[in-house]
Amino acid sequence: MVVFSPIRATSHPHWAFLIECYEVSFPINERRPIEALESLLRKTNFSCNVLVKNEEPVGLFFSWHLGEFRYIEHFAIASNFQRQNLGKTALRTFLTQSALPVILEVEPPDAELARQRIRFYEQEDFVLNQTVFVQPPYSSQQKTVELRLMEWGGKLLEREFEIIKSTLYRQVYKYVKQ
């Protein structure tokens, strides 16, 4: 069983594991500077979790509650725990916590690793939206990243792509289009 252990302060015993897993799992342009992550820990609509199995940290799961949908910002299983169905178990646990649709980002299906990630989510009934989504930079030292959005549990992306994009830009990325 995988347990979500909320992190609300950098004094959490698994904080160092979470940061190492975060930095190894995501390229620099796809992750927040650590200071920015620290500042989010007390926000009520942001959840920063270390995933734990048998009291050992195995991954991370960051999500947002954004009104009519939930958003998975970062989700990773540490490499030495992969291929044990821990990711599938954690994702299913998250999906059962609310009836709201869930949105997440993936790389475009241009490379095999990206196609594998997309298939992983599709096996859990996520649907890939082909509209280009440009992730704004988390900081001025970072670049934008071309991604795609996937959705579980609804049809918001079909009807309201621009509204969802605007919500993510405003609330998650604190990005205001120039």
N, C-alpha and C positions, 0 to 999 in steps of 0.2 A: 504494500500500500504506500502511496506517495502522499505526503502531507504538505499543505501550504503553510509555511511559517512566516507570518508577516514581519517585515523589518520596518521599524519606525525610527531607529536611531543607528548611528554608525557603531555604537557600542554592542550591537547584537553579536552574539558569539560566531555567527556565520557570515558576518559582513565581509571579511577578507576573502572567503571562498566566493561569495557572490561577485565581488569586483573582479577577481581573477577569471571566473567563468564568463562574465560579461565581456571583458577585454579580449579573451581568447575566441569567443563565439561570434563576435560582431566586428566588422571592419570599422575603422575610426569614423568614417562618414555616416555610419548607421547607428552610432551610439552617442549618448550625451556625455559631455565632460563630467567627471565624477562629482565635482562641486555642484553642478546643476542637478544631478541625481540626488545628492544629499539634501538639497533644498526642497525636493518634492516629497520627502519621506513623511511629512506631517499633513500633506494635502488630503482632504477627505475623499476626493473622487479618484485618487491614484493609489494603487496597491502594488507594493514592492514585496515580493515573496521569494524566499529561498525554498526550493523543493527538497524535502527530506524523506529518506527511506531508512527505517531502522536507526533513527537518530543520526544518520550520516547525510550531509548535504550532497545532493545529486544534480541540482540544476537551479534555474531561476525562472521567474514568471512575473512580468510587470504588466499591469492592465489598468484601464481607466473606465469609469462609469460616466458616460457622456449623454445622459438624458435618455433618448429612446434607443440607444445601443451601447454595447460594451466594446472596448477596443483593446486588443492584445498588442502592446508595444514591443516587448521583447520576451522571448521564450526560448530556453535552451537547456539541453541536458549535457552535463560535462562529458567529455569524450570517453572517459573510462567507465561511464555508466550507460552508454548508448547501446542499442540493440537488445534492450531488456524490457521493452514496451513501457518504460517509465514515462516517456513523452506522451504516448497515447493515453495512459492512465491519468496523467495530470490534466491533459486537455479535456478528457471526458468529465473529469471532476469539475473543472471550471465551467463547462457547458451546462452541467446540471444545476448550477447555483442560481440560475435566473432564466426566465423565458425570453429575455431580450435578445435581439439579433447580436451577433458578434462579428466585428470587422478586424482584419489584420492585413499586414503588408507582406508581400513576397517579391523576390527578384523576378524579372520577366523570364519566361521559359526558354531562354536562349542557351543555357548550359545544362548539362545533365544533373548537376547538384540542385539547381533551381527547379528542374522538372521533378526531381525526387521529392523536394519539399512540397511542391504543389500537389503531387499525388498523395503524400501523407495527409494533407488537409482535406483533399477531396474524399479520401477514405472515411473521413469523419463528417461528411456531408457539407463541406464548405464548397462554395461555387466561386470560380475565378472570374473576375470582371476584366475584360481586355482593355478597358480605357486606361491610358497612361496616367499614372499618379506620380507626380514629382515630389519626393520628400524634401522639404526645405532643410537647410543646414541647421544643426543644433547650436552651432556657434559660428562666429565670423571666420574662424580658421578652417571651417569645413566646407565641403561642396554639396550641392544637391545630388540626389540619387533617384534615378528612374526606377519605379517599382510598379506593382499592380496591387489592387485590393482584392481580398477574398471575403466572402460573407457566409455566415452560418445562421440558419433560423429565420430568414426573412427575405424580403425582396427590396430592401432599402436602396442598395446600390443601383438597381435597375431604374428606380424612380427618382432617387435623390442623390445621385453621385456628387453633384456640385455642393449640395448642402453638407453632406458628410465630409467632403474635402475641406470645405470652409471651417467646419467644426474642428477637424483635426488640426488644421493650420493655426486656428485661434487658440484652442485649449491645450493641445499637446505640444505644438512646436513654438507657440507664442510668435507666430509669423504673420505679419500684416503685409499683404501684397503692395508693392510700391506703385 
